Amino acid sequence: MIREFARFQLEASKLGRDVVFQVTVFAKEERNRSKLFAETQCSDPFHLVIQFIIREAPDFDSLLSRFIAQLEHRGFVPVRYRLHEAGKWAHWRSLESVISQPGPATNREV
């Protein structure tokens, strides 16, 4: 069974342009365990479409860390993120703590 797990926005910059990625996270449940999946895309002056895919993350923290790693690999500088909770967007949170230490970004689990 696949269900929506969370939604978040992440702001990053590249080549002097700020991009806000809107990501929907899905949880796939199989044999009494859950894995998280997410996908988003954007374009820049050198590429028509850049697609970011995260598969089988055990929890939200590792999914966010993997997404940040993919952004950095593609030359983006992640700045901040926010979650969609209770029908509205929460306040922006800095990514410095997530980038500097590989610990939990939030306390959300599958």
Summary of the structure (lengths in Angstrom):
residues: 110
radius of gyration: 13.9
end to end distance: 13.5
largest distance: 45.6
contacts: 283
relative contact order: 0.22
helix: 17%
strand: 57%
